[in-house]
Amino acid sequence: MSLDFLFGLLDPERYPREHARQAGLVRTARLLERLGQPQRGLRVVLVAGTKGKGSTAAMLAAVAQAAGRRVGLYVKPHLVDYRERIRVDGALIAPEALDRAVAQVRPHVEAAAADPEGVPTYFEVSVALALHHFREAAVDLAVLEVGIGGRLDATNVTDPLLGVITPISRDHVDRLGPDLGGIAREKAGIARPGRPLVVAPQSPEATAVVSAVAAQTGAVLVPVASRARWEPAAMTPAGQAFTLRTEGLQGRDYGRLWVPLVGRHQLVNAATAVVAAEVLAADGRALPADAVRRGLERLEWPGRVEVVRRRPDVVVDVAHNPASMGALRDALLELWPARRVVLVVGMVDGHDADATVELIAPLASVAVATEPRHVRPIPARDLAALVRRHVRQVEVQPDRAAAVARGVALTGPDDLLVVTGSFYLVGEARRWLTRPEAAPLPVAAT
């Protein structure tokens, strides 16, 4: 019943509302007020950006937990289970706890039908549920992944003690606009006067805009590039080793570390998370070097260049925009440089599908285009037309399970199958591929 209510909020005919993005902050603030302001008293970190914000948030939460804090983590979207969005000390919110939270929130959501801005959205209610649960769980720290943008995102109704910005690139141009500077300005909207703003390495244009917003806001800019030095050591399909040294009051040489994530971009995320953890440690809470080591190596963050089957190797990855797809491409070329690649791809409307496909499709010998389970999927036939610009053999299979099964069938024992393009597709595919009883799939080429 709880999930029926939450997913029902995605129906615009059932819940008409003011479409202006600004109204989202009003709706969220009003809902939190009706709930008794659960965000007040929470020590919040907001993590914004285009690429790596979920991974960085998860790493920061894991390190803080290893250092002895009780940590709430809110991320979006989920892969399989809605409860993945709301966690405390790594544990998903229990089904009964989610039911209780929804039961408390639902009357206030429905009461908003009389408000000029209408009922809060699925995403705005999800933020409220997370904050409510974190207050009930008495967390020491709440790490929130920002949704689209930052300035007008529902998470920005909080008063973060720390902001983090991961690499910024063009995405969600239908809502944020095509200009990188404008997108960076939206992301930097999480800055607060007198509070640190940890910023991962950026393009010159994004750096200039974020720095200007920080100066105008009075935020304390903490550039990761000037606070940390990291070098790759070794990478396997299971993860990678690297060295990390930081500078400043909390700085230290961490030596050789391990993170169970693939791709050089994850080292940027790890360095950003560690610098953020060091900034948080300035409040007097110790950050032992071993907490950084244990937090990173124990991280569980599926769907990121994840090998879910061997022989043939099957990789699933949630890349859905040019920046994340470029990172996936680079990881595939480094780890599987000479493999024949079979690609199963499905995307959601609203991203730059042409530029995203252009980065991954040329690696494939054969591709299967499908449609994620979403209210706005790109039709498989339309996506296939983009893929055919780069791949000679392209099949169209709108049914997701059938598309993944076809991809497996086309993959020989020495080939590589890659399933990507959308959180929603990858979440289902990962479940089918790791749990054969969920959707029987062939094991090898037929």
C-alpha positions as CSV (number, residue, x, y, z in Angstrom):
1,M,0.0,0.0,0.0
2,S,2.8,2.4,0.8
3,L,4.5,1.9,-2.6
4,D,1.1,2.2,-4.4
5,F,0.6,5.6,-2.8
6,L,4.2,6.8,-3.5
7,F,4.2,5.6,-7.1
8,G,0.7,7.1,-7.6
9,L,2.2,10.5,-7.0
10,L,3.8,10.2,-10.4
11,D,0.3,10.4,-12.0
12,P,-0.1,14.0,-13.1
13,E,-3.8,13.5,-13.9
14,R,-4.5,12.2,-10.4
15,Y,-2.3,14.9,-8.8
16,P,-2.3,18.0,-10.9
17,R,0.2,20.6,-9.6
18,E,2.0,23.8,-10.4
19,H,4.8,22.9,-12.8
20,A,7.2,25.7,-11.9
21,R,10.4,24.3,-10.4
22,Q,10.3,27.0,-7.8
23,A,7.1,25.6,-6.4
24,G,8.9,22.4,-5.4
25,L,10.7,24.2,-2.6
26,V,7.4,25.7,-1.4
27,R,5.7,22.3,-1.5
28,T,8.5,20.6,0.3
29,A,8.9,23.3,3.0
30,R,5.2,23.2,3.6
31,L,5.1,19.4,3.9
32,L,8.1,19.5,6.4
33,E,6.3,22.2,8.4
34,R,3.3,20.0,8.7
35,L,5.5,17.1,9.8
36,G,7.1,19.1,12.6
37,Q,10.2,20.2,10.7
38,P,12.1,16.9,10.9
39,Q,15.1,18.5,9.1
40,R,15.8,20.8,12.1
41,G,18.5,19.5,14.3
42,L,19.9,17.2,11.6
43,R,23.5,17.6,10.7
44,V,23.1,17.5,6.9
45,V,25.6,17.2,4.0
46,L,24.3,17.8,0.5
47,V,26.0,16.2,-2.4
48,A,25.3,17.7,-5.8
49,G,26.8,17.3,-9.2
50,T,26.3,15.6,-12.6
51,K,28.5,12.5,-12.4
52,G,29.5,10.6,-9.2
53,K,27.2,12.2,-6.7
54,G,25.6,9.0,-5.6
55,S,29.0,7.2,-5.3
56,T,30.5,10.1,-3.5
57,A,27.6,10.3,-1.0
58,A,27.8,6.5,-0.4
59,M,31.6,6.7,0.2
60,L,31.2,9.6,2.6
61,A,28.5,7.8,4.5
62,A,30.6,4.6,4.7
63,V,33.7,6.5,5.9
64,A,31.7,8.5,8.5
65,Q,30.0,5.3,9.7
66,A,33.4,3.6,10.0
67,A,34.5,6.6,12.1
68,G,31.8,5.9,14.6
69,R,29.0,8.1,13.5
70,R,25.4,7.0,13.1
71,V,24.7,7.9,9.4
72,G,21.6,8.4,7.4
73,L,22.0,8.2,3.6
74,Y,19.4,9.3,1.0
75,V,20.1,8.5,-2.6
76,K,18.1,8.4,-5.8
77,P,17.0,6.7,-7.9
78,H,16.8,3.1,-6.6
79,L,17.9,0.0,-8.6
80,V,15.3,-2.6,-7.5
81,D,13.7,-1.7,-4.2
82,Y,12.4,1.8,-3.2
83,R,13.9,1.2,0.3
84,E,17.4,1.6,-1.2
85,R,16.8,5.3,-1.2
86,I,16.7,5.6,2.6
87,R,19.4,3.9,4.8
88,V,20.8,4.2,8.3
89,D,24.3,2.8,8.8
90,G,24.0,1.0,5.5
91,A,20.7,-0.8,6.3
92,L,17.7,-0.1,4.1
93,I,14.7,1.3,5.9
94,A,12.7,-1.7,7.1
95,P,9.4,-2.3,5.4
96,E,7.4,-1.7,8.5
97,A,9.3,1.5,9.2
98,L,8.5,2.7,5.7
99,D,4.9,1.9,6.2
100,R,4.8,3.9,9.4
101,A,6.5,6.8,7.8
102,V,4.2,6.9,4.9
103,A,1.2,6.6,7.2
104,Q,2.4,9.7,9.0
105,V,3.3,11.6,5.9
106,R,0.3,10.7,3.7
107,P,-2.4,12.8,5.4
108,H,-0.2,15.9,5.1
109,V,0.4,15.2,1.4
110,E,-3.3,14.8,0.7
111,A,-4.1,17.9,2.7
112,A,-1.8,19.8,0.2
113,A,-4.4,19.3,-2.5
114,A,-6.0,22.5,-1.3
115,D,-2.7,24.4,-1.6
116,P,-2.1,26.7,-4.7
117,E,1.0,24.7,-5.7
118,G,-0.7,21.3,-5.4
119,V,0.3,18.0,-3.8
120,P,4.1,17.4,-3.4
121,T,5.7,15.2,-6.0
122,Y,7.0,11.7,-5.6
123,F,10.5,13.1,-5.2
124,E,9.6,15.8,-2.8
125,V,7.7,13.3,-0.6
126,S,10.7,10.9,-0.8
127,V,12.9,13.6,0.7
128,A,10.4,14.3,3.4
129,L,10.2,10.5,4.2
130,A,14.0,10.3,4.5
131,L,14.3,13.3,6.8
132,H,11.4,12.0,8.9
133,H,13.1,8.6,9.2
134,F,16.5,10.1,10.0
135,R,15.0,12.1,12.9
136,E,13.3,9.0,14.2
137,A,16.5,7.0,14.0
138,A,18.5,9.8,15.7
139,V,21.3,9.9,13.2
140,D,24.4,11.9,13.8
141,L,24.8,12.8,10.2
142,A,22.4,12.8,7.2
143,V,24.1,12.6,3.8
144,L,21.6,13.6,1.0
145,E,22.2,13.1,-2.7
146,V,20.7,16.1,-4.5
147,G,18.4,15.4,-7.4
148,I,18.2,17.6,-10.4
149,G,20.3,20.8,-10.1
150,G,20.6,22.0,-6.5
151,R,19.2,25.5,-6.0
152,L,15.6,24.3,-6.6
153,D,15.9,20.7,-5.5
154,A,13.8,19.5,-2.6
155,T,16.9,18.6,-0.6
156,N,17.9,22.2,-0.6
157,V,15.2,23.1,2.0
158,T,17.6,21.8,4.6
159,D,20.4,23.9,6.2
160,P,23.5,21.8,5.3
161,L,26.6,22.2,7.4
162,L,28.6,21.1,4.4
163,G,28.0,21.1,0.6
164,V,29.8,18.8,-1.8
165,I,29.9,19.2,-5.6
166,T,31.0,16.4,-7.8
167,P,32.0,16.9,-11.5
168,I,29.5,18.9,-13.4
169,S,28.6,18.4,-17.1
170,R,25.6,18.9,-19.3
171,D,22.5,16.8,-18.3
172,H,18.8,17.4,-17.8
173,V,19.1,20.2,-20.3
174,D,15.3,20.3,-20.6
175,R,15.1,21.6,-17.0
176,L,18.5,23.1,-16.4
177,G,19.2,24.5,-19.8
178,P,22.1,23.7,-22.3
179,D,24.6,26.1,-20.9
180,L,27.3,24.5,-18.7
181,G,27.7,27.8,-16.7
182,G,24.0,27.9,-16.0
183,I,24.0,24.2,-14.9
184,A,27.0,24.9,-12.6
185,R,25.2,27.9,-11.1
186,E,22.2,25.6,-10.3
187,K,24.4,23.0,-8.7
188,A,26.2,25.6,-6.7
189,G,22.9,26.7,-5.2
190,I,23.5,24.4,-2.3
191,A,26.2,26.8,-1.0
192,R,25.6,28.4,2.4
193,P,27.2,31.5,4.0
194,G,30.2,30.5,6.2
195,R,29.9,26.8,5.5
196,P,32.4,24.7,3.6
197,L,31.8,23.8,-0.1
198,V,33.9,20.9,-1.1
199,V,34.3,20.9,-4.9
200,A,35.7,18.1,-7.1
201,P,37.9,18.9,-10.1
202,Q,35.8,20.7,-12.7
203,S,36.1,22.1,-16.2
204,P,37.4,25.7,-16.3
205,E,33.9,27.0,-17.0
206,A,32.3,25.2,-14.2
207,T,35.1,26.1,-11.8
208,A,34.7,29.8,-12.6
209,V,31.0,29.7,-12.0
210,V,31.1,27.6,-8.8
211,S,33.9,29.8,-7.4
212,A,31.9,33.0,-8.2
213,V,28.7,31.6,-6.5
214,A,30.8,30.6,-3.4
215,A,32.3,34.1,-3.2
216,Q,28.9,35.7,-3.6
217,T,27.3,33.4,-1.0
218,G,30.1,33.6,1.5
219,A,30.7,29.9,1.4
220,V,34.2,28.6,2.2
221,L,35.5,27.0,-1.0
222,V,37.5,23.7,-0.5
223,P,38.9,22.6,-3.9
224,V,39.6,18.9,-3.8
225,A,42.4,19.3,-6.4
226,S,44.4,21.5,-4.0
227,R,43.7,19.4,-0.9
228,A,44.3,15.9,-2.2
229,R,46.7,13.9,-4.4
230,W,45.7,10.5,-5.6
231,E,47.3,7.9,-8.0
232,P,45.9,4.7,-9.4
233,A,47.8,1.6,-8.4
234,A,46.0,-1.4,-9.9
235,M,42.5,-2.2,-11.2
236,T,40.6,-5.4,-11.6
237,P,37.0,-6.2,-12.4
238,A,36.4,-6.4,-8.6
239,G,37.8,-2.9,-7.8
240,Q,41.0,-0.9,-7.6
241,A,43.8,0.1,-5.4
242,F,45.1,3.6,-5.2
243,T,47.2,5.9,-3.1
244,L,45.9,9.0,-1.4
245,R,47.5,11.9,0.4
246,T,45.7,15.0,1.7
247,E,46.8,18.4,3.0
248,G,45.5,20.8,5.6
249,L,44.6,20.6,9.3
250,Q,43.2,17.1,9.0
251,G,45.5,16.0,6.1
252,R,47.5,12.8,6.2
253,D,49.1,10.2,3.9
254,Y,46.6,7.3,3.7
255,G,49.0,5.2,1.7
256,R,47.5,2.4,-0.4
257,L,43.7,2.1,-0.3
258,W,41.1,-0.1,-2.0
259,V,37.7,0.6,-3.2
260,P,35.4,-2.1,-4.7
261,L,34.4,0.1,-7.7
262,V,35.8,0.1,-11.2
263,G,36.8,3.2,-13.3
264,R,39.3,6.0,-12.7
265,H,36.5,8.4,-12.1
266,Q,35.8,6.6,-8.9
267,L,39.2,7.7,-7.6
268,V,38.0,11.3,-8.0
269,N,34.8,10.4,-6.1
270,A,36.9,8.7,-3.3
271,A,39.2,11.7,-2.9
272,T,36.2,14.0,-2.8
273,A,34.5,11.9,-0.1
274,V,37.7,11.7,2.0
275,V,38.2,15.5,1.8
276,A,34.6,16.0,2.8
277,A,35.1,13.6,5.7
278,E,38.1,15.5,6.9
279,V,36.2,18.8,6.7
280,L,33.5,17.2,8.9
281,A,36.2,16.1,11.3
282,A,36.9,19.7,12.1
283,D,33.9,19.6,14.4
284,G,36.0,17.6,16.9
285,R,34.9,14.1,15.8
286,A,38.0,12.1,15.1
287,L,38.6,10.6,11.7
288,P,41.1,7.8,12.1
289,A,43.0,6.8,9.0
290,D,41.7,3.3,9.5
291,A,38.1,4.5,9.2
292,V,38.8,5.8,5.7
293,R,40.4,2.5,4.8
294,R,37.6,0.4,6.3
295,G,34.8,2.6,5.0
296,L,36.0,2.5,1.4
297,E,36.9,-1.2,1.2
298,R,33.6,-2.2,2.7
299,L,31.5,-0.1,0.4
300,E,28.5,-1.8,-1.3
301,W,27.4,0.2,-4.3
302,P,26.1,-2.1,-7.0
303,G,25.3,-1.2,-10.7
304,R,28.5,0.7,-11.2
305,V,30.7,-1.1,-13.8
306,E,29.6,-4.2,-11.9
307,V,30.5,-7.7,-13.1
308,V,27.4,-9.8,-12.3
309,R,28.4,-12.9,-14.3
310,R,31.6,-14.5,-15.5
311,R,32.3,-16.4,-18.7
312,P,30.9,-14.7,-20.4
313,D,31.6,-11.6,-18.4
314,V,28.4,-9.5,-18.0
315,V,28.7,-5.9,-16.9
316,V,25.9,-3.7,-15.7
317,D,26.2,0.1,-15.3
318,V,23.7,2.8,-14.6
319,A,25.4,5.3,-17.0
320,H,22.7,7.5,-18.5
321,N,24.3,10.7,-19.6
322,P,27.4,11.6,-21.6
323,A,29.7,12.0,-18.6
324,S,28.8,8.7,-16.9
325,M,28.8,6.8,-20.2
326,G,32.2,8.2,-21.1
327,A,33.5,6.9,-17.7
328,L,32.0,3.5,-18.5
329,R,33.6,3.4,-21.9
330,D,37.0,4.2,-20.5
331,A,36.7,1.4,-17.8
332,L,35.6,-1.1,-20.4
333,L,38.6,-0.2,-22.7
334,E,41.0,-0.5,-19.8
335,L,39.7,-3.8,-18.4
336,W,38.4,-5.6,-21.5
337,P,40.4,-4.0,-24.4
338,A,40.1,-6.8,-26.9
339,R,36.7,-8.3,-26.2
340,R,33.8,-8.6,-28.6
341,V,31.1,-6.5,-27.0
342,V,27.3,-7.1,-27.0
343,L,25.4,-4.1,-25.9
344,V,21.9,-4.0,-24.4
345,V,20.8,-0.4,-24.0
346,G,17.7,1.5,-22.9
347,M,17.3,5.1,-22.0
348,V,14.8,7.6,-20.4
349,D,13.8,10.7,-22.2
350,G,15.3,14.0,-20.9
351,H,19.0,13.1,-21.3
352,D,21.2,13.7,-24.3
353,A,20.6,10.3,-25.9
354,D,22.5,11.1,-29.1
355,A,25.7,12.1,-27.3
356,T,25.4,9.3,-24.8
357,V,24.9,6.6,-27.4
358,E,27.8,8.0,-29.4
359,L,30.2,7.2,-26.5
360,I,29.3,3.6,-26.0
361,A,27.9,2.2,-29.2
362,P,31.1,2.2,-31.2
363,L,32.5,-0.4,-28.9
364,A,29.8,-2.9,-29.7
365,S,29.7,-5.5,-32.5
366,V,25.9,-6.1,-31.9
367,A,23.4,-4.1,-29.9
368,V,19.8,-4.7,-28.6
369,A,17.7,-1.5,-28.0
370,T,15.0,-1.8,-25.4
371,E,12.8,0.4,-23.1
372,P,13.3,1.0,-19.4
373,R,10.3,0.7,-17.1
374,H,9.6,4.4,-16.7
375,V,6.9,7.0,-17.5
376,R,9.1,8.5,-20.2
377,P,11.2,5.8,-21.9
378,I,12.8,6.5,-25.3
379,P,11.0,4.1,-27.6
380,A,13.2,1.2,-28.5
381,R,12.9,1.8,-32.2
382,D,13.9,5.5,-31.8
383,L,16.9,4.5,-29.7
384,A,17.9,1.8,-32.2
385,A,18.0,4.5,-34.9
386,L,20.7,6.3,-32.9
387,V,22.6,3.2,-32.2
388,R,22.6,2.2,-35.9
389,R,24.8,5.2,-36.7
390,H,27.6,3.3,-35.0
391,V,26.7,-0.4,-35.0
392,R,25.9,-2.5,-38.0
393,Q,23.8,-5.2,-36.3
394,V,21.1,-3.7,-34.1
395,E,18.0,-5.5,-32.8
396,V,14.8,-3.9,-31.4
397,Q,13.2,-5.5,-28.4
398,P,10.9,-3.3,-26.3
399,D,10.4,-6.0,-23.7
400,R,13.2,-5.6,-21.2
401,A,13.5,-9.2,-20.0
402,A,13.5,-10.4,-23.6
403,A,16.1,-7.8,-24.5
404,V,18.5,-8.9,-21.7
405,A,17.9,-12.6,-22.6
406,R,18.6,-11.9,-26.2
407,G,21.8,-10.1,-25.2
408,V,22.9,-13.1,-23.2
409,A,22.1,-15.4,-26.1
410,L,24.2,-13.3,-28.5
411,T,27.2,-13.3,-26.1
412,G,29.9,-16.0,-26.6
413,P,31.9,-17.4,-23.7
414,D,34.9,-15.1,-24.5
415,D,32.7,-12.0,-25.2
416,L,31.5,-9.2,-23.0
417,L,27.9,-8.3,-22.5
418,V,27.2,-4.7,-21.3
419,V,23.7,-3.6,-20.0
420,T,23.4,0.1,-19.5
421,G,21.6,3.4,-20.3
422,S,19.2,3.7,-17.3
423,F,19.0,3.0,-13.6
424,Y,15.6,1.4,-14.2
425,L,16.9,-1.0,-16.9
426,V,20.0,-1.9,-15.0
427,G,18.1,-2.5,-11.7
428,E,15.9,-5.1,-13.3
429,A,18.6,-6.7,-15.4
430,R,20.9,-7.1,-12.4
431,R,18.1,-8.9,-10.5
432,W,17.4,-11.2,-13.5
433,L,21.1,-11.9,-14.1
434,T,21.9,-12.6,-10.4
435,R,18.7,-14.4,-9.6
436,P,17.8,-16.8,-12.4
437,E,14.5,-17.7,-10.7
438,A,13.4,-14.0,-11.1
439,A,13.5,-14.3,-14.9
440,P,15.2,-17.3,-16.4
441,L,17.9,-16.3,-18.9
442,P,20.3,-18.4,-20.9
443,V,23.8,-18.7,-19.5
444,A,25.7,-18.6,-22.8
445,A,25.3,-18.1,-26.5
446,T,22.9,-20.5,-28.2
